[in-house]
Amino acid sequence: ATGIEAVTAQEMEQALAMAASVRSNSTAALLLSDGTAEQSFWWDDVSTGLRCKCRPDWLSADGATIVDLKTCVDASKSGFASAVGRFSYQVQAVHYLCGTLATRFVFAAVEKTAPYAVGVYELDAQAMVHGAVLRHNALQIYSLACMKCAANVGD
């Protein structure tokens, strides 16, 4: 409304090319064929009582599979594994599974540059256990910080 261009023509062209590449990947296309995009979920964490939220990119119609789209520099197996390590995607996967009660979390990784290669990946059990530990620790730390803040409100 104020003349600000939210997305440039070049960015839109890139996004459309990336989306076409994802749709042309048979595994990704199948995973994204039936379901709901961007549905929010809220729940109370059992161990801390904290109110939690997640918003999966895609949840299959049967509620069993979450698909998370990630843009990346390198969609190869080793390239995406490196991104998992850098960005702790295993924590997100565990958190979203807790919130949705889905049983499967799949990453669809698409490169940011042409030809926009796509990789579809699931983390192994060891990565998911690591993610669960990191998530638990983060919630504990946040819960303790919330308690400290609440205790200091009257000061």
C-alpha positions as CSV (number, residue, x, y, z in Angstrom):
1,A,0.0,0.0,0.0
2,T,2.9,2.4,0.6
3,G,4.8,1.4,-2.5
4,I,7.1,-1.1,-0.9
5,E,7.8,-4.1,-3.0
6,A,7.6,-7.1,-0.6
7,V,9.1,-9.5,-3.2
8,T,11.1,-8.4,-6.2
9,A,10.3,-9.9,-9.6
10,Q,13.7,-11.7,-9.5
11,E,12.8,-13.2,-6.1
12,M,9.4,-14.3,-7.3
13,E,11.0,-15.9,-10.4
14,Q,13.5,-17.8,-8.2
15,A,10.7,-18.9,-5.8
16,L,8.6,-20.2,-8.7
17,A,11.6,-22.1,-10.2
18,M,12.4,-23.6,-6.8
19,A,8.7,-24.7,-6.3
20,A,8.7,-26.2,-9.8
21,S,11.8,-28.2,-9.0
22,V,10.3,-29.5,-5.8
23,R,7.1,-30.5,-7.6
24,S,9.2,-32.3,-10.3
25,N,10.9,-34.5,-7.7
26,S,8.7,-37.6,-7.6
27,T,9.3,-38.3,-3.8
28,A,8.6,-34.7,-2.8
29,A,5.6,-34.5,-5.1
30,L,4.1,-37.6,-3.6
31,L,4.6,-36.4,0.0
32,L,3.0,-33.1,-0.9
33,S,0.1,-34.5,-2.8
34,D,-2.5,-34.6,-0.1
35,G,-2.6,-32.6,3.2
36,T,-2.6,-29.2,4.8
37,A,-0.1,-26.4,4.7
38,E,0.8,-24.1,7.6
39,Q,-1.6,-25.5,10.2
40,S,-0.7,-24.4,13.8
41,F,-0.7,-26.7,16.8
42,W,-0.5,-25.8,20.5
43,W,0.2,-28.1,23.5
44,D,1.5,-28.2,27.0
45,D,4.9,-29.8,27.4
46,V,4.5,-32.6,30.0
47,S,7.9,-32.2,31.7
48,T,7.8,-28.4,32.1
49,G,4.2,-27.4,31.7
50,L,5.3,-24.8,29.1
51,R,2.8,-23.9,26.3
52,C,4.4,-25.0,23.0
53,K,3.6,-24.3,19.4
54,C,4.6,-25.6,16.0
55,R,3.5,-24.8,12.5
56,P,4.5,-27.5,10.0
57,D,5.0,-26.5,6.4
58,W,2.9,-29.5,5.4
59,L,1.0,-32.2,7.3
60,S,-0.3,-35.2,5.4
61,A,-4.0,-35.8,5.2
62,D,-3.8,-38.7,7.5
63,G,-1.7,-36.7,10.1
64,A,1.1,-39.2,10.0
65,T,3.8,-37.2,8.1
66,I,5.2,-33.8,8.4
67,V,7.1,-32.3,5.4
68,D,9.4,-29.4,6.1
69,L,10.8,-27.4,3.2
70,K,14.3,-26.1,3.6
71,T,16.2,-23.9,1.2
72,C,19.9,-24.7,1.1
73,V,23.2,-24.2,-0.7
74,D,23.8,-27.9,-1.2
75,A,20.9,-30.4,-1.3
76,S,23.2,-33.4,-1.5
77,K,23.1,-35.9,1.3
78,S,26.4,-34.6,2.8
79,G,25.4,-31.0,2.2
80,F,22.1,-31.3,3.9
81,A,23.7,-33.3,6.8
82,S,26.0,-30.3,7.3
83,A,23.0,-28.0,7.4
84,V,21.4,-30.2,10.0
85,G,24.5,-29.9,12.2
86,R,24.7,-26.1,11.7
87,F,21.0,-25.3,12.3
88,S,20.0,-28.2,14.7
89,Y,17.1,-29.3,12.5
90,Q,16.8,-32.4,14.6
91,V,15.4,-30.3,17.5
92,Q,12.7,-28.9,15.2
93,A,11.8,-32.4,13.9
94,V,11.3,-33.8,17.5
95,H,9.4,-30.7,18.6
96,Y,7.0,-30.8,15.7
97,L,6.4,-34.6,16.1
98,C,5.6,-34.0,19.8
99,G,3.1,-31.3,18.9
100,T,1.3,-33.0,16.1
101,L,1.6,-36.6,17.2
102,A,2.8,-37.4,13.6
103,T,5.1,-40.4,13.3
104,R,7.3,-39.2,10.4
105,F,9.2,-36.0,9.7
106,V,10.6,-35.5,6.2
107,F,12.8,-32.7,5.0
108,A,12.5,-31.5,1.4
109,A,15.7,-29.5,0.7
110,V,15.9,-27.3,-2.4
111,E,18.9,-25.4,-3.5
112,K,18.7,-21.6,-3.8
113,T,20.5,-21.6,-7.2
114,A,19.7,-23.1,-10.6
115,P,19.2,-25.9,-11.4
116,Y,17.5,-25.9,-7.9
117,A,18.4,-29.5,-7.0
118,V,16.1,-31.3,-4.5
119,G,16.9,-33.8,-1.9
120,V,14.4,-35.6,0.4
121,Y,15.7,-36.8,3.8
122,E,14.7,-38.3,7.1
123,L,16.9,-38.2,10.1
124,D,18.1,-41.4,11.6
125,A,17.2,-42.6,15.1
126,Q,20.5,-41.4,16.6
127,A,19.8,-37.8,15.3
128,M,16.3,-37.9,16.6
129,V,17.5,-39.0,20.1
130,H,20.0,-36.2,20.0
131,G,17.2,-33.8,19.0
132,A,15.0,-35.0,21.9
133,V,17.8,-34.4,24.4
134,L,18.6,-30.9,23.0
135,R,14.8,-30.0,23.0
136,H,14.3,-31.2,26.6
137,N,17.3,-29.3,27.8
138,A,16.2,-26.1,26.0
139,L,12.7,-26.4,27.5
140,Q,14.2,-26.9,31.0
141,I,16.4,-23.8,30.7
142,Y,13.5,-21.7,29.4
143,S,11.2,-23.0,32.1
144,L,13.7,-22.1,34.8
145,A,14.2,-18.6,33.3
146,C,10.4,-18.2,33.3
147,M,10.3,-19.1,37.0
148,K,13.0,-16.6,37.8
149,C,11.2,-13.9,36.0
150,A,7.9,-14.7,37.7
151,A,9.7,-14.6,41.1
152,N,11.1,-11.2,40.4
153,V,7.9,-9.6,39.3
154,G,7.0,-8.4,42.8
155,D,10.5,-6.9,43.3
